[in-house]
Amino acid sequence: MTRKRARECGVFIGAGIPGAFNAITDVKGVRVGHKTIQKEDVCSGLTVIVPNDGQLEGQHFPAGFFSFNGTGEFTGSHWIEETGTLVTPIVFTGSHLLGLAHHHLARATRKIEGLEPFSNGIVAETWDGWLSDLEKTQIQYEDLEEAIVEARTGHVEEGNVGGGTGMICFEFKGGIGTSSRIVETECGTFTVGALVQTNFGRRHDLKVNGIPVGQLISENEVPLPWVTPENDGSFLVTIATDAPLLPTQCKRISKRASLAMAQLGAIGEEGSGDFFLTFSTGNCYSYGDEQMSTVKMFPSEQLDALFEAATEAVNEAILNSMLMAKTIQGQKNRTVHALPLDRFVEVMSR
C-alpha cells in the first residue's frame, strides 16, 4: 500500500491550518536535505535543516534549546544556551555517527559557500543500532556535503530517510516527519514548522487524538521489533518560525514539543534522550557586529498562538514519521514493521 500522511488518512491534529507543503520548509528560506545510507547491514544516514537558503555567513538567528530528558547528546547546545544564536545547519543522525558528523560539519562550514566558518555546529543523535550494524556504519565528508548542498525547500521526504532510516517509534517503524501551521495574530500572519526524528515510545502507550491506537493494533497483530527492548530510544525536534522571537521565547516554544509527545502517549522513558530546538528567521544579526543593532520582539501576550501551533505541528510530524515509514529489515534479519495504514484508518474512523 502507498504510504500516506495523516491528513491523507483523514486524521487531523488540532484545528490549525498547515502551510502549502505542511512541512518545516513552509517557513521561508528553510531547506531540508537527506543522505540515506542503506546497504548490507547498515540502515542509517543524515538529515540536515538549513536556514536562510544556506546563506549563513554573517547571518545568525535567535534560537532556544530545551532538554526534556537528557540521556542523549545534542552537540552545540551549550553554544545555543550561552549565546542564543544559531550559526550552522542542524544535523540529525545516529548516535554512533555523531562525532564523525560534527567533525565533517566543522569542515563543511569552511568549504561550502555561504556557510559561516564555525567549529561548534549543531549535531544531534538518536540510536539506530537495533537495525544498523555499528561496526559497519560510516559516513564520509562527502555524505554530509551532499545533504547540505542538495537541501531543498518545498516537499520533504519522510519516514525511513536520512537520519531516520534506522529509527523506531512506538515500536512501529519511525524516522523523519514534518508538519507546519499558519498562525494569525494581531501583529501579523506567521508560519511555524517542525521537523522530527522519532525513535521513542512503547506500543501500548500510543494514542492518536485520544484513541488507543497502540492497544487496538497490538503486538498480537503487528509484531514488536524485539522481545525485550534493547534501547529506550530518543526524540529530536527542530521548530522554525518566521515570527520575530528572542532566544528566551524560542526556548519557551521548544518546551511545547514535550506536550506533543504526551498527547501521543509517550512518557519520556529513562533512557530516551529528548531534545528540542527552536529558531526564528524573523530576527537576524551578525555575532561579530561592532555596532548597535535592532531586533524585534514578538509580544509575549500573543505567544499562546505560537505555542499551540508548535504543539500541533510536532504532534502531526511524529505521526507522519510513522505513517510515511515502510517496513524495513536490518542487521541479523531484524524486521521493524510499519504502522499498517488500512488498520490505522479503520481504528481512527470508529
C-alpha positions in Angstrom: 0.0 0.0 0.0 1.2 3.5 -0.8 2.2 5.3 2.3 0.1 8.4 3.2 0.4 11.3 5.6 -2.0 11.8 8.5 -4.3 14.2 6.6 -4.4 11.9 3.6 -5.7 9.3 6.0 -8.4 11.7 7.2 -6.7 12.3 10.6 -6.4 16.0 11.6 -4.3 17.1 14.6 -5.9 20.2 16.2 -7.7 23.0 14.4 -4.7 24.8 12.9 -4.2 25.2 9.2 -0.9 23.9 7.7 1.2 25.7 5.1 1.4 24.8 1.4 3.7 21.8 2.0 2.7 21.0 5.6 6.4 21.0 6.3 9.1 23.0 8.1 10.0 24.3 4.6 6.8 26.4 4.7 9.0 28.8 6.7 10.6 30.9 4.0 14.3 30.1 3.4 14.3 26.8 5.4 15.7 23.9 3.4 15.9 20.2 4.2 18.4 17.6 2.9 18.9 13.9 3.4 21.6 11.4 2.9 20.3 7.8 3.3 22.7 5.0 3.8 21.1 1.6 3.4 23.2 -1.3 2.3 24.2 -4.7 3.6 23.6 -4.4 7.4 23.6 -0.6 7.5 20.4 1.4 8.0 21.5 5.0 8.8 22.1 8.4 7.4 21.9 12.2 7.9 19.2 14.8 7.8 20.1 18.5 7.7 18.0 21.6 8.2 19.5 24.7 6.6 18.1 28.2 7.4 18.2 31.3 5.1 18.6 29.3 1.8 22.0 28.3 3.0 23.3 31.9 3.4 24.5 31.8 7.0 27.8 33.7 6.8 27.2 36.8 9.0 23.5 35.8 9.3 22.8 34.4 12.7 19.4 33.6 14.1 17.8 33.6 17.6 17.5 30.1 19.0 16.4 28.4 22.1 17.1 24.8 23.3 15.3 22.6 25.7 16.3 19.2 27.1 13.2 17.3 28.2 15.2 14.2 29.1 19.0 14.4 28.8 20.1 10.8 28.3 21.5 11.5 24.8 23.6 14.1 23.0 22.8 17.3 21.3 26.2 18.7 20.4 26.3 22.5 20.1 23.6 23.0 22.7 25.9 24.8 25.1 26.6 27.5 22.4 22.8 27.9 22.0 22.3 28.2 25.7 25.1 30.7 26.1 24.6 33.0 23.1 21.1 32.3 21.9 22.2 32.1 18.3 22.0 29.5 15.6 25.1 29.7 13.4 25.3 26.5 11.4 23.0 23.9 9.7 21.3 21.4 12.1 22.3 17.8 11.6 20.2 14.8 12.8 21.9 11.4 12.7 22.6 8.1 14.5 24.2 8.0 17.9 27.5 6.4 16.8 27.8 8.9 13.9 27.6 12.0 16.0 31.3 12.5 16.3 32.0 12.0 12.7 29.1 14.2 11.6 30.3 17.0 13.9 33.8 16.8 12.5 32.5 16.8 9.0 30.2 19.8 9.7 33.1 21.9 11.0 34.9 21.2 7.8 31.8 21.9 5.7 31.3 25.3 7.2 34.8 26.2 5.8 34.3 24.6 2.4 30.7 25.2 1.3 30.0 28.7 0.0 27.6 30.7 2.1 28.2 29.0 5.4 29.8 30.6 8.4 33.2 29.1 9.3 32.4 27.6 12.8 33.5 24.7 14.9 30.6 24.3 17.4 27.9 23.2 15.0 24.6 21.6 15.9 24.6 17.7 15.6 22.0 15.6 17.4 21.6 11.9 17.6 19.1 9.0 18.2 20.2 5.4 18.3 19.7 3.2 15.3 21.9 0.3 16.5 19.0 -2.2 16.5 18.8 -2.2 12.7 22.2 -0.9 11.8 25.5 -2.8 12.5 27.5 -0.2 14.3 30.8 -1.7 13.1 29.9 -1.2 9.5 28.1 2.1 9.8 30.2 5.0 8.5 29.7 8.4 6.9 32.2 10.4 4.8 32.6 14.1 4.5 31.0 13.9 1.0 27.8 12.4 2.5 27.3 15.5 4.7 28.3 17.9 2.0 25.7 16.3 -0.4 23.0 16.6 2.2 23.7 20.3 2.7 24.3 21.2 -0.9 21.2 19.3 -2.1 18.9 20.6 0.7 15.7 22.0 -0.9 12.6 23.9 0.0 9.1 22.5 -0.7 8.3 18.8 -0.4 10.2 17.0 2.4 10.8 13.2 2.2 9.6 11.4 5.4 9.8 8.0 7.0 13.0 5.9 6.7 15.2 8.5 5.1 18.3 10.3 6.2 18.8 10.3 9.9 15.5 8.5 10.3 16.5 5.4 8.3 17.0 3.1 11.2 14.7 4.6 13.8 11.7 3.0 15.6 8.7 4.9 17.0 6.1 3.4 19.4 7.6 0.1 18.3 6.5 0.7 14.7 8.9 1.9 12.1 9.6 5.6 12.7 12.0 8.1 11.2 11.7 11.7 9.8 8.4 13.6 9.9 7.4 17.2 9.4 4.4 19.5 9.6 3.5 23.2 9.8 0.9 25.7 10.9 -0.1 29.1 9.7 -0.7 31.4 12.7 -2.9 34.5 12.5 -2.1 37.1 15.2 -2.9 40.7 15.9 0.6 41.7 14.8 0.6 39.6 11.6 0.5 36.2 10.0 3.4 33.8 10.7 4.4 30.2 10.0 5.5 27.6 12.5 7.1 24.4 11.1 8.5 21.3 12.8 10.8 18.5 11.7 11.3 15.5 13.9 13.4 12.3 14.1 11.4 9.8 16.1 13.0 6.9 18.0 10.9 6.6 21.1 7.7 5.3 22.7 6.1 2.0 23.7 3.4 0.4 21.6 0.7 0.1 24.2 1.1 3.8 25.1 0.3 5.2 21.6 -2.8 7.3 21.3 -3.9 9.5 18.4 -6.5 12.1 19.2 -7.2 10.1 22.4 -7.8 6.8 20.6 -5.6 4.0 22.0 -4.1 3.0 18.6 -1.3 1.1 20.2 -3.6 -1.2 22.1 -6.0 -1.7 19.2 -3.1 -2.5 16.8 -1.2 -4.6 19.4 1.8 -6.8 19.2 -0.6 -9.7 18.6 -1.5 -8.2 15.2 1.8 -6.4 14.3 4.9 -8.0 15.9 7.1 -5.8 18.0 10.7 -5.3 16.8 12.0 -7.2 19.9 11.0 -9.3 22.8 12.8 -7.1 25.3 13.7 -3.6 24.1 17.5 -3.1 23.8 17.3 0.7 24.0 14.7 3.2 25.1 15.3 5.4 22.0 15.2 9.2 21.7 13.4 12.1 20.1 14.7 15.1 18.2 12.8 18.2 17.2 13.6 21.3 15.3 11.0 24.1 15.2 11.3 27.0 12.8 9.2 30.1 12.6 9.3 33.5 10.9 7.8 35.2 13.9 10.4 37.7 15.3 11.4 35.9 18.6 14.1 36.4 21.1 16.1 33.4 22.3 14.2 33.1 25.6 10.9 33.0 23.6 12.4 30.3 21.3 13.2 28.2 24.3 9.7 28.6 25.6 8.3 27.3 22.3 10.8 24.4 22.3 9.3 23.2 25.6 6.0 22.6 23.9 7.4 19.7 21.9 7.1 17.7 25.1 3.3 18.3 25.1 3.1 16.8 21.7 4.9 13.7 23.0 2.5 13.4 25.9 -0.6 13.9 23.6 0.6 10.8 21.7 1.1 8.8 25.0 4.9 9.0 25.4 6.2 9.4 28.9 9.9 10.1 28.1 11.4 6.8 29.2 14.5 6.9 31.4 16.9 6.2 28.6 15.2 8.4 26.0 17.2 11.5 25.0 14.6 14.1 24.0 16.0 17.4 22.7 14.1 20.3 21.2 15.5 23.3 19.3 13.5 26.4 18.0 15.0 29.1 15.8 13.4 32.3 14.4 14.1 33.7 11.0 12.2 36.9 11.9 15.3 38.3 13.6 18.8 38.2 12.1 22.1 39.6 13.2 25.8 39.1 13.0 27.6 37.7 16.1 30.6 39.8 15.2 28.7 43.2 14.8 30.6 46.0 16.4 27.8 48.5 16.1 24.4 48.6 17.9 21.7 46.6 16.1 18.0 46.4 16.5 15.8 43.3 16.8 12.0 42.9 17.0 10.2 41.2 19.9 7.0 39.2 19.4 4.5 40.3 22.1 4.5 37.7 24.9 0.8 38.1 25.3 0.3 36.5 21.9 2.7 33.6 22.3 -0.1 31.2 23.0 -0.9 31.1 19.3 2.7 30.0 18.6 2.6 27.5 21.5 -0.5 25.9 20.1 0.9 25.8 16.5 4.2 24.3 17.6 2.4 21.6 19.7 0.1 20.7 16.8 2.9 20.7 14.2 5.2 18.4 16.3 2.3 16.0 17.1 1.4 15.7 13.4 5.1 15.4 12.4 5.6 12.5 14.7 2.5 10.8 13.2 3.7 11.5 9.7 7.1 9.9 10.5 5.3 6.6 11.3 2.7 6.8 8.5 5.3 7.5 5.8 7.8 4.9 7.0 7.9 1.5 5.5 8.6 -1.9 6.9 12.4 -2.5 7.0 14.8 -5.4 7.5 18.2 -4.6 9.1 21.1 -6.5 10.5 20.6 -10.0 11.9 17.4 -10.3 9.8 15.7 -8.0 12.3 12.4 -6.6 11.0 10.6 -3.5 12.1 7.0 -3.3 10.8 5.4 -0.1 9.6 2.1 1.1 11.1 -0.5 -0.6 8.8 -2.4 2.2 7.1 -5.6 0.2 6.5 -5.9 -0.8 10.1 -4.9 2.7 11.3 -7.7 4.3 9.2 -10.2 1.7 10.4 -9.3 2.3 14.1 -9.4 6.1 13.7 -12.8 6.0 11.9 -14.6 4.2 14.7 
